[in-house]
Amino acid sequence: MWNYSPKMMDYFLHPRNAGEVESPDATGQVGNLVCGDSMKLTLKIDKETQRITDAKFLTFGCASAIASASALTELVKGKTVEEALELTDDDIASYLEGLPPEKMHCSVLGADALRAAIASYRGEAPPESVIDEKDLVCHCFGVTRHKIEDAVRAHGLTTVDEVTNYTKAGGGCGKCKDRIAEIIADVRGEARPARPERPSKMTNLQLIKLVEEALEKDIRPALRSDGGDIELVDVEKAPEGPRVTVNLKGRCAGCAASGITLKHFVEQTLRQRVDPGIHVIEDETDRGAE
Amino acid sequence: MSGTIYFDNNATTFVAPEVFEAMKPFLAEEYGNPSSLYKLAGRAKAAVDAAREDVAALIGAEPDEIIFTSCGTESDNAAVLSALSGGGAGARLVTTSVEHPAVLNLAKRMEKEGRPVTFLGVDSRGELDMDELRGSLDGAGALSVMWANNETGILFPIEEIAPLAREKGVPFHTDAVQVVGKMPIDVKEMPVDYLALSGHKLHAPKGVAALFVRRGAPFREFLVGGHQEGGRRGGTENVAGIVGLGVAARLAREGLEDERTRVRAMRDRLEEGLLSTCEDAHLNGDPGNRLPNTSDISFDFIEGESILLLLDREGICASSGSACTTGSLEPSHVLQAMGVPYTSAHGTVRLSLSRYNTDAEVERVLEVMPGIVKRLRQLSPFGRADPAG
C-alpha cells in the first residue's frame, strides 16, 4: 500500500481539468501504453500575452500519474509560456504534498508533457523525439543518457534505484544498470565502477553462438511479448565489425517501427552482449514474398 | 469486517472464528514447549500431533510426512533444495517461468550461482507444453511445478506431470499453496515427492505452513537446529499457529464441496457479469482449467492501481498484475510469460473468492465496476470512443 498524501488522493479522486481543450494551441503527448503511463496535455494560449488560458489532461496510469497530470494543469493555468517552462517535476510533486519515491517518475511525466506541448506551440521538434541511438541507455523504457544526467543533476541522485524512481531507466530487464551507475559516477565526478571486459577476438562459430544466445535470451522474449519474432539469417565477419542479417517476423514484420526495433533494440542489445562493432541488417531477399 | 468486501483470498484469508478460538489457549495459559517433560508441555505436544493428523488428512498423507514450517516460501525453498540435494552442484533444476517468487527467485539465484536451470514457458492460455516438459526431464536433477497459478488460477496437470517425473526418476516438488483447501488433493493417488501448503491461504493465521515430504524422498534440513519435526526442521514449534492450521485443515475438508459448487458459481457470475458489462475486458487464462475461486481480468486502456484504489473506496479488496501496485515498473511475470499485450497487462485485476463470500457481495462488485472502468477510460488518452478533439 502506498503512502499517498491526502492532497494527491484528492487530485486522483477529483481530477481537475480532465479532458482536452477545444482546438488547442499546444499539444504534448509523452509516454506510451507499453511503459505503463502516458499523458496528453492540451493548452489554450493567448497569442497577445503568451499566457496559458486553459489546460486539460488525459492520463493512462496509476493514481499518482493522474494526480500529477491534474496538478500540472492547475499549475500552468494563468502562467506565461516562459513562466510555465520554469516549472519542474519537483514543483508538481510539492504541489501534491509529496509523492512516494517510487512514484517520482509520474511527476517527471507531467514536466515532459509540458515541455513537449510548448515545443509544439513554438513549432520546434518535441524534446527527445529524435533519439541518437548512442544516447539510448534504457531500451525497455526508452530513456536516454541525457535524461538520466539531467535527473542526477536536478535531484542529486546517487544510486541506480533513485534514477529508476525518477526516470524509470533500469526498471525493466535491468541490463542497463551498470551503465546507469557509470553515468551517475560521471556526472558526480567519481571514479567509474569497474566493468568486466569482453573478449575481442573470437571465432566465427563463437560469434554465431553468442548471437544466437542473445537472440534467444534477450531479444525474442521482448519481441514475442508484442506478438513478433526474429529469425537469424546470417552472420558474417567484416572489417568494420560483424554483420548480422535477420528477419523480423510476426507483428514486427509489418510494424511501422520495425526499423527502430532493429536499430535501437536488436542492434544495441547485440552490441552490448556480443560485440560493440555489430551491424544488424534486415534480410531483403524474401521481402517480396509477403 | 463490516463494510469490507474481501475478494483477495489468493493473497491472504481471514482467520476463521473456529481457528481463532482453538488457538487462544495456546497464546495464553497453554504456553508449554512441546519438547519439555511435564503435563503443560505434553498438552502442547498433543495439540501439535493432532494438528499434524488433520493437515495430513486434508491431502491424504501420513502424519509423519508433514513438516510444519513458518510460511509457504520456507516450504518451497526447503523442498526445492532437498529435491536437488542428491544430485550435486551441477544437477539441473527444471521449473516454470510463472512460478511464485518463492520458487522462481530461488531458481534464478541458483542459476546465477552456476546451477543449470530450465525455465519452461507457457502459451497464451497459461498452459505448459507437455512435450517440452517431458524432454526437459532427461538428465534433470529436480522438477518444481506449481499446481495452480496464484494470479490466473490456471491449473497445471500435476496428475500427468507427477507420474512422468517418477518414471524418469526426477524428484518432484509442487507448490500447492493456492490449491490446498480449494480443491481435493490426495497424494496417495498423485506421486509427488514434495508439496507445499500455507496456513494463511486457508483461513489459518500467517506464520504457519507445512511441507509434505513423501517417505523415502531425499530431505535436507533447511533450518538446522534441534530435533523438532523429527529432526527435519529446527526451531521451537509455533504451537498456536500449528493448532490453528490443524483446525483450518479440518474446516477446509468440510468446505471442499462448497468451493466446488457455490464458490465456483459466485466466481462465474462475477466474471460473466464483468465481461458482459465492461467493454474491452478480457479473461486471462484458460477458462475451463482453473481454480474455482479465481478470476483474472484485463481492462484495456486503463491502469490496475487506479482501479484498485477506486474499488477500495467502495470497500472492495482486490489485486492487480499491474506494475504500479508493487513499485516494479513491469507488469506481472505471469502475464508477460503468457504474452498478454502490455495494452491490457497494465490494467489487470484479480478477484479471488472464498467460501465466506456472499452473492450480495458479488452483486455489489458488479454494480460499481462498470462505473470505475468508465471513469478511468474518460481520463485515458487511449481507446477513446470519440478520438476527436
Interface residues (C-beta under 8 A of the other chain):
Chain A: M9 F12 L13 P15 A18 G19 E20 E22 Q29 L33 V34 C35 G36 D37 S38 M39 K40 T42 L58 T59 F60 G61 C62 A63 A65 I66 E102 K103 C140 F141 T164 K168 G171 G172 R224 S225 D226 G227
Chain B: F301 I302 E303 G304 E305 S306 L309 L310 R313 S322 A323 C324 T325 G327 S328 L329 E330 P331 Q336 G339 P341 Y342 T343 H346 Q378 L379 S380 P381 F382 R384 G389
